[in-house]
Amino acid sequence: MKKLYILPIFAIVLASCSNYFDEHQMDNGNPHPEDIRTGMTYTFSEDDYQAVVKNATNIAKALAADEDSTAYKAFLTIASNKAFNDVASADLYVGALMAEKFPYLDNGTMCDVTYRMLEGKSARIDKFNQASSLTLALADYEAIWNGHGAEYLTASTEAAIPAYLSQKFPTANEGKIMVVTYDFSDNEPESILPFLPYECSVHDILEAKEITEHQFHGTVGFFKPAVAKATGQFYLKDENGVDSILVYSMKDENGGKIWEKAGIAYGDNITIKAFFSNASGEPQLTNAVFVSKSSPSAPVRKAPAAQKLQTKSILYQLTGGNWVEYADDQLKIALALPHEVYQALDATTIANPALTIGTWLRITYPYAAADEVYLVAYNTATGYKADEWVFDGSDFVMTTGYVDESMSFEVKNHQWIANISTYLQAAFVGEGLGKFSIQHVNLDGLSYVWRYQAAYGATASAYVSSVNHRVEDWLISPNIRMKKSVQPQMTYMNAVRYGNTTDNPTWLSVMVTNNFTGDVTTTEWEKLPFPAELPDGSNWTFISSGVYDLSKYNGQTIVIAFRYKTDFDGIEVPSAPTWEIQNLLVAEPSEETDESVD
């Protein structure tokens, strides 16, 4: 039986490798069948990163300088991080491992290798590494309350926190982040109650006839428009829908006319402060001051209630010289981890944020949408820091700073060589936006400006419902690493419809930076020139952008952005254009490359 199997196999070897024995006998140095593979793929395993660092060829390359060099230290971290990095990059060290794994593959073999890259966490998170914290103490509460309050804050004093931070930290640097922790109560302290107006219904004041200032919430009833606009006189109906009282006059807090300014109309729910009077024989409210068009916005004296305190931690950032609550358009939410999470753990710090905060997010935000980003600041043994979590459609995943990348390798002259001539390629059409992101600066009430359309690619327009909106919206590339670049160039196809030839080159901009902060408004950008053949807006024809020379950024990591901005002071928007982008390529030049953009 063995002969029946051996002979056919031997014949197959002879048929497919007819020159094997000739090469062996002639000592051609290639005593194996020629094996060329294309379309080959390989994905790094956890063990492969250790193998890269143990490879003798790689060790010699990393030691070319010395053991104390940045390059060698970065090389060693490949094993510990199980990922490549900007200094010890895949193009330098993957080839030797591929040669070790596939020693008999011949010239012309092509393989796409997928591996992990330590890209680093979002630039937003870096700001929190220098964050400070302030837990309000007795002296802080006394200063905020002007000595007439309590050891907690209420709705009436929370608004004073920014001004207090400016007073307490007068030399803080722009962009500084502060985590402010304090006790909070829904009830105003008894020490300030005498200084607050009573909250009262129209029914109650008609019964009590108490001549002191009260605060009322009711509905605008019968009024004569001319009289109301001139004197502020109208009837306020109680919420019970039965009682009403004449408001003899109503002004704003500065004594000015308020009717048209606040847009008050019949049936509006409003809040006012006023005094009861019966001087003319008709019950009425005098010296009325307009508070708001809906629920009360000022603190009022209410019936005593059981005191309940909660502990709040709020993020503040010094922006434009003023302390404001931290916010970022790219985040679904940004907050400090609530105090009750620490209480549940009986701890003051978080040791395992991926598990602890991930679990809390799942419980707190059960209806999160896919790809929404949540930033949470939390206390650690060394102070406050922050991390981001992304909802992947089924769970909250902590961003680690690791990304999967692919690079093409080819066997040339019996060596595996990286193809590093293509830095970024995005077709958009039919493929989505990929790793591109969108940052809204001003949507002017719209839901979006930039979006993905499968048939057209990345598209932007501010013309909605027959209105040309004043907006600013950015389409932002991922990091583009050009560490080995020689003459990097960018091209894309674009179409522009509507707008005009005068404004479109101003409103539609291509931007580049080598120091992206994570926020377009705080990043220093270079505006790249448009080619002369920018579409004139008369049709939907796609034309080439021409070639942008990016060689001034050789050896750097850059970000490219497409800015759609019609929000310029003093400029009207007679016709907002539609801009469509396809087939973006950042690469070394090829024979087919067009002439460069001047």
NORTA-V472765 format. One record per residue. RES is the residue in one letter. D_CENTER is the distance of its C-alpha to the mean C-alpha in Angstrom with 2 decimals. Layout:
res=RES d_center=D_CENTER
res=RES d_center=D_CENTER
This chain:
res=M d_center=69.16
res=K d_center=67.33
res=K d_center=69.02
res=L d_center=67.76
res=Y d_center=64.11
res=I d_center=64.51
res=L d_center=66.29
res=P d_center=63.79
res=I d_center=60.83
res=F d_center=62.79
res=A d_center=63.55
res=I d_center=59.90
res=V d_center=59.01
res=L d_center=61.80
res=A d_center=60.77
res=S d_center=57.11
res=C d_center=57.71
res=S d_center=61.09
res=N d_center=60.77
res=Y d_center=59.80
res=F d_center=63.30
res=D d_center=64.16
res=E d_center=61.20
res=H d_center=62.11
res=Q d_center=65.77
res=M d_center=65.00
res=D d_center=62.50
res=N d_center=59.86
res=G d_center=57.20
res=N d_center=55.30
res=P d_center=57.16
res=H d_center=54.68
res=P d_center=53.86
res=E d_center=51.35
res=D d_center=48.00
res=I d_center=45.29
res=R d_center=42.23
res=T d_center=39.52
res=G d_center=36.48
res=M d_center=36.39
res=T d_center=33.23
res=Y d_center=32.74
res=T d_center=30.03
res=F d_center=30.15
res=S d_center=31.32
res=E d_center=30.71
res=D d_center=34.17
res=D d_center=33.60
res=Y d_center=31.51
res=Q d_center=34.50
res=A d_center=36.84
res=V d_center=35.06
res=V d_center=35.71
res=K d_center=39.31
res=N d_center=40.12
res=A d_center=42.87
res=T d_center=41.79
res=N d_center=38.25
res=I d_center=39.69
res=A d_center=41.94
res=K d_center=39.16
res=A d_center=36.94
res=L d_center=40.02
res=A d_center=40.92
res=A d_center=39.98
res=D d_center=40.68
res=E d_center=39.53
res=D d_center=37.82
res=S d_center=35.72
res=T d_center=31.94
res=A d_center=32.33
res=Y d_center=34.56
res=K d_center=32.46
res=A d_center=29.37
res=F d_center=31.68
res=L d_center=32.72
res=T d_center=29.19
res=I d_center=28.95
res=A d_center=31.20
res=S d_center=29.63
res=N d_center=25.99
res=K d_center=27.15
res=A d_center=24.96
res=F d_center=25.36
res=N d_center=23.55
res=D d_center=23.37
res=V d_center=26.87
res=A d_center=28.53
res=S d_center=27.18
res=A d_center=28.35
res=D d_center=30.42
res=L d_center=32.59
res=Y d_center=33.50
res=V d_center=33.08
res=G d_center=36.13
res=A d_center=38.58
res=L d_center=37.51
res=M d_center=37.86
res=A d_center=41.32
res=E d_center=42.21
res=K d_center=41.17
res=F d_center=42.58
res=P d_center=45.51
res=Y d_center=47.48
res=L d_center=44.98
res=D d_center=46.22
res=N d_center=45.14
res=G d_center=43.01
res=T d_center=41.12
res=M d_center=37.42
res=C d_center=34.81
res=D d_center=31.03
res=V d_center=29.94
res=T d_center=26.75
res=Y d_center=25.68
res=R d_center=22.95
res=M d_center=21.17
res=L d_center=19.80
res=E d_center=16.76
res=G d_center=15.46
res=K d_center=12.46
res=S d_center=9.06
res=A d_center=10.11
res=R d_center=8.31
res=I d_center=10.96
res=D d_center=13.70
res=K d_center=13.75
res=F d_center=14.91
res=N d_center=17.75
res=Q d_center=19.49
res=A d_center=18.78
res=S d_center=22.00
res=S d_center=23.26
res=L d_center=25.82
res=T d_center=27.86
res=L d_center=29.98
res=A d_center=33.69
res=L d_center=36.81
res=A d_center=36.82
res=D d_center=33.23
res=Y d_center=34.10
res=E d_center=37.32
res=A d_center=35.66
res=I d_center=33.13
res=W d_center=36.00
res=N d_center=38.44
res=G d_center=40.74
res=H d_center=41.17
res=G d_center=38.72
res=A d_center=37.95
res=E d_center=36.08
res=Y d_center=33.08
res=L d_center=30.93
res=T d_center=30.97
res=A d_center=29.13
res=S d_center=31.26
res=T d_center=30.27
res=E d_center=26.58
res=A d_center=25.96
res=A d_center=27.99
res=I d_center=25.67
res=P d_center=23.83
res=A d_center=27.27
res=Y d_center=28.61
res=L d_center=25.93
res=S d_center=26.83
res=Q d_center=30.46
res=K d_center=30.08
res=F d_center=27.89
res=P d_center=29.10
res=T d_center=28.30
res=A d_center=24.69
res=N d_center=22.59
res=E d_center=19.87
res=G d_center=16.44
res=K d_center=18.31
res=I d_center=16.87
res=M d_center=19.49
res=V d_center=19.80
res=V d_center=22.59
res=T d_center=24.71
res=Y d_center=27.57
res=D d_center=29.91
res=F d_center=29.64
res=S d_center=32.25
res=D d_center=32.53
res=N d_center=36.02
res=E d_center=36.98
res=P d_center=39.36
res=E d_center=43.04
res=S d_center=43.48
res=I d_center=41.68
res=L d_center=42.91
res=P d_center=45.95
res=F d_center=43.75
res=L d_center=41.82
res=P d_center=43.13
res=Y d_center=44.36
res=E d_center=42.51
res=C d_center=45.15
res=S d_center=45.76
res=V d_center=48.13
res=H d_center=50.50
res=D d_center=50.62
res=I d_center=51.40
res=L d_center=54.11
res=E d_center=55.65
res=A d_center=55.36
res=K d_center=55.83
res=E d_center=54.35
res=I d_center=54.16
res=T d_center=51.06
res=E d_center=47.47
res=H d_center=45.49
res=Q d_center=42.11
res=F d_center=42.25
res=H d_center=39.91
res=G d_center=41.51
res=T d_center=41.68
res=V d_center=43.01
res=G d_center=46.41
res=F d_center=49.26
res=F d_center=49.15
res=K d_center=50.66
res=P d_center=47.91
res=A d_center=50.00
res=V d_center=50.97
res=A d_center=47.47
res=K d_center=45.98
res=A d_center=48.85
res=T d_center=49.31
res=G d_center=46.47
res=Q d_center=49.12
res=F d_center=48.28
res=Y d_center=48.70
res=L d_center=46.12
res=K d_center=46.44
res=D d_center=45.87
res=E d_center=43.41
res=N d_center=46.52
res=G d_center=47.28
res=V d_center=50.86
res=D d_center=51.14
res=S d_center=50.32
res=I d_center=51.11
res=L d_center=51.50
res=V d_center=48.96
res=Y d_center=51.31
res=S d_center=48.66
res=M d_center=44.95
res=K d_center=43.05
res=D d_center=39.76
res=E d_center=39.60
res=N d_center=40.87
res=G d_center=43.80
res=G d_center=42.53
res=K d_center=42.81
res=I d_center=39.87
res=W d_center=40.80
res=E d_center=39.32
res=K d_center=36.57
res=A d_center=35.07
res=G d_center=35.99
res=I d_center=38.17
res=A d_center=40.07
res=Y d_center=42.48
res=G d_center=40.95
res=D d_center=37.97
res=N d_center=37.22
res=I d_center=37.33
res=T d_center=37.78
res=I d_center=40.40
res=K d_center=42.40
res=A d_center=46.14
res=F d_center=49.71
res=F d_center=52.25
res=S d_center=55.49
res=N d_center=58.70
res=A d_center=60.61
res=S d_center=61.37
res=G d_center=62.30
res=E d_center=59.09
res=P d_center=56.26
res=Q d_center=53.34
res=L d_center=50.27
res=T d_center=50.60
res=N d_center=48.39
res=A d_center=45.36
res=V d_center=41.95
res=F d_center=38.99
res=V d_center=36.08
res=S d_center=33.65
res=K d_center=33.70
res=S d_center=32.59
res=S d_center=32.70
res=P d_center=33.84
res=S d_center=31.42
res=A d_center=33.86
res=P d_center=35.30
res=V d_center=38.69
res=R d_center=41.52
res=K d_center=41.70
res=A d_center=44.00
res=P d_center=43.64
res=A d_center=41.55
res=A d_center=41.02
res=Q d_center=38.62
res=K d_center=35.50
res=L d_center=33.01
res=Q d_center=29.52
res=T d_center=27.45
res=K d_center=23.98
res=S d_center=21.37
res=I d_center=18.86
res=L d_center=16.21
res=Y d_center=17.12
res=Q d_center=16.09
res=L d_center=18.56
res=T d_center=17.21
res=G d_center=19.85
res=G d_center=22.56
res=N d_center=21.72
res=W d_center=20.31
res=V d_center=17.72
res=E d_center=15.81
res=Y d_center=12.44
res=A d_center=9.50
res=D d_center=5.98
res=D d_center=5.37
res=Q d_center=2.01
res=L d_center=4.37
res=K d_center=7.84
res=I d_center=9.48
res=A d_center=9.94
res=L d_center=13.64
res=A d_center=16.60
res=L d_center=18.54
res=P d_center=21.38
res=H d_center=24.82
res=E d_center=26.47
res=V d_center=24.80
res=Y d_center=26.56
res=Q d_center=29.69
res=A d_center=29.72
res=L d_center=29.63
res=D d_center=32.17
res=A d_center=30.12
res=T d_center=28.42
res=T d_center=25.96
res=I d_center=23.93
res=A d_center=25.43
res=N d_center=23.76
res=P d_center=20.12
res=A d_center=19.48
res=L d_center=22.37
res=T d_center=22.46
res=I d_center=18.90
res=G d_center=18.47
res=T d_center=21.66
res=W d_center=20.72
res=L d_center=17.51
res=R d_center=19.76
res=I d_center=22.27
res=T d_center=20.12
res=Y d_center=17.88
res=P d_center=20.39
res=Y d_center=19.08
res=A d_center=15.47
res=A d_center=14.54
res=A d_center=14.00
res=D d_center=10.71
res=E d_center=8.97
res=V d_center=6.95
res=Y d_center=8.85
res=L d_center=9.21
res=V d_center=12.95
res=A d_center=15.11
res=Y d_center=18.67
res=N d_center=22.00
res=T d_center=23.63
res=A d_center=27.08
res=T d_center=25.91
res=G d_center=23.67
res=Y d_center=20.17
res=K d_center=17.28
res=A d_center=13.93
res=D d_center=12.54
res=E d_center=9.92
res=W d_center=11.40
res=V d_center=10.82
res=F d_center=13.42
res=D d_center=15.42
res=G d_center=17.65
res=S d_center=20.11
res=D d_center=18.70
res=F d_center=15.89
res=V d_center=15.58
res=M d_center=14.62
res=T d_center=12.89
res=T d_center=15.79
res=G d_center=14.97
res=Y d_center=17.55
res=V d_center=17.36
res=D d_center=20.31
res=E d_center=21.75
res=S d_center=24.99
res=M d_center=27.56
res=S d_center=30.91
res=F d_center=34.06
res=E d_center=37.58
res=V d_center=41.01
res=K d_center=42.76
res=N d_center=46.03
res=H d_center=45.72
res=Q d_center=42.43
res=W d_center=38.91
res=I d_center=36.87
res=A d_center=33.10
res=N d_center=32.16
res=I d_center=29.50
res=S d_center=30.04
res=T d_center=27.06
res=Y d_center=23.62
res=L d_center=21.42
res=Q d_center=22.65
res=A d_center=20.93
res=A d_center=23.35
res=F d_center=20.84
res=V d_center=23.94
res=G d_center=24.44
res=E d_center=21.85
res=G d_center=18.47
res=L d_center=15.47
res=G d_center=15.59
res=K d_center=12.94
res=F d_center=11.79
res=S d_center=8.36
res=I d_center=8.22
res=Q d_center=6.88
res=H d_center=9.25
res=V d_center=11.23
res=N d_center=14.27
res=L d_center=15.27
res=D d_center=18.65
res=G d_center=18.81
res=L d_center=17.89
res=S d_center=15.77
res=Y d_center=14.58
res=V d_center=15.93
res=W d_center=14.79
res=R d_center=15.64
res=Y d_center=17.61
res=Q d_center=21.34
res=A d_center=23.46
res=A d_center=26.43
res=Y d_center=24.85
res=G d_center=21.71
res=A d_center=18.57
res=T d_center=19.63
res=A d_center=18.78
res=S d_center=20.97
res=A d_center=21.17
res=Y d_center=24.59
res=V d_center=24.60
res=S d_center=27.71
res=S d_center=29.79
res=V d_center=27.57
res=N d_center=26.05
res=H d_center=22.89
res=R d_center=21.60
res=V d_center=17.93
res=E d_center=15.36
res=D d_center=12.88
res=W d_center=11.75
res=L d_center=12.13
res=I d_center=11.11
res=S d_center=13.22
res=P d_center=12.83
res=N d_center=14.87
res=I d_center=18.43
res=R d_center=21.05
res=M d_center=24.32
res=K d_center=26.25
res=K d_center=29.44
res=S d_center=29.12
res=V d_center=32.24
res=Q d_center=31.67
res=P d_center=28.21
res=Q d_center=27.87
res=M d_center=25.44
res=T d_center=26.62
res=Y d_center=25.33
res=M d_center=26.96
res=N d_center=26.00
res=A d_center=27.56
res=V d_center=27.45
res=R d_center=29.23
res=Y d_center=30.18
res=G d_center=29.24
res=N d_center=31.81
res=T d_center=32.68
res=T d_center=32.43
res=D d_center=28.95
res=N d_center=27.11
res=P d_center=27.07
res=T d_center=25.42
res=W d_center=22.92
res=L d_center=21.88
res=S d_center=20.79
res=V d_center=20.11
res=M d_center=18.40
res=V d_center=18.41
res=T d_center=17.51
res=N d_center=18.66
res=N d_center=16.48
res=F d_center=12.78
res=T d_center=11.12
res=G d_center=7.48
res=D d_center=7.68
res=V d_center=10.23
res=T d_center=12.11
res=T d_center=13.10
res=T d_center=13.92
res=E d_center=17.55
res=W d_center=18.07
res=E d_center=21.32
res=K d_center=22.12
res=L d_center=24.12
res=P d_center=27.22
res=F d_center=27.75
res=P d_center=30.92
res=A d_center=33.91
res=E d_center=33.73
res=L d_center=30.50
res=P d_center=31.20
res=D d_center=33.04
res=G d_center=31.49
res=S d_center=34.79
res=N d_center=33.97
res=W d_center=31.53
res=T d_center=32.87
res=F d_center=30.51
res=I d_center=31.51
res=S d_center=30.54
res=S d_center=28.41
res=G d_center=30.92
res=V d_center=30.08
res=Y d_center=27.78
res=D d_center=29.05
res=L d_center=26.39
res=S d_center=29.06
res=K d_center=28.23
res=Y d_center=25.22
res=N d_center=27.56
res=G d_center=26.76
res=Q d_center=23.18
res=T d_center=19.67
res=I d_center=18.03
res=V d_center=15.13
res=I d_center=16.28
res=A d_center=14.66
res=F d_center=16.37
res=R d_center=16.08
res=Y d_center=17.64
res=K d_center=18.73
res=T d_center=21.72
res=D d_center=20.88
res=F d_center=23.49
res=D d_center=25.87
res=G d_center=29.27
res=I d_center=28.49
res=E d_center=29.13
res=V d_center=27.71
res=P d_center=30.91
res=S d_center=29.40
res=A d_center=25.74
res=P d_center=25.70
res=T d_center=24.25
res=W d_center=22.83
res=E d_center=22.85
res=I d_center=21.95
res=Q d_center=23.66
res=N d_center=24.86
res=L d_center=22.77
res=L d_center=24.50
res=V d_center=24.20
res=A d_center=27.42
res=E d_center=30.75
res=P d_center=33.22
res=S d_center=35.55
res=E d_center=38.81
res=E d_center=37.23
res=T d_center=34.73
res=D d_center=35.18
res=E d_center=36.02
res=S d_center=33.36
res=V d_center=31.68
res=D d_center=33.38
